[in-house]
Amino acid sequence: MNDISDILRALLDKYSNTSQLDEQFHRMLDEDPVLHDEYNQWCDDQGLGRATGYREFINEIAEDQDTIWEQYQEFGN
């Protein structure tokens, strides 16, 4: 069983928050029907829409990283 959250974090680390991430994730889903089914289940479990669930998750991680960086700049410098 794949951990969709881990896959998305790895893609974010590799491609940043870019269209390449989107393209790679869609390619992975298209090529692997098991992963596609697991993604659909993950979306249902997370209460996310299947069409945009991964993007919502990625954007949330990116916002959290931005917040941490902003706090570091404000208090750490």
C-alpha positions, 0 to 999 in steps of 0.5 A: 500500500502506498502512502499518498502523503509521503508520495506528495511530500517527495514530489514537492521536495523534488519539483517544488510547487510547480506544474512539473509536480502536477504532471508527474503525479498525474503521470503516476496515477495514469500508469498505476491503477492501484495507486490511482485507487489508493489516491481516491481512497486517500481523498475520501479519507481526507475529505478532499475532492478527487480532482483537486485533493492532491493540490489542496494537500500540496498547497497546505504544506507549502503554506506551512513551510512559508509560515515557518520561514516567515517566523524564522525571519521575524524571530530568528534573525 
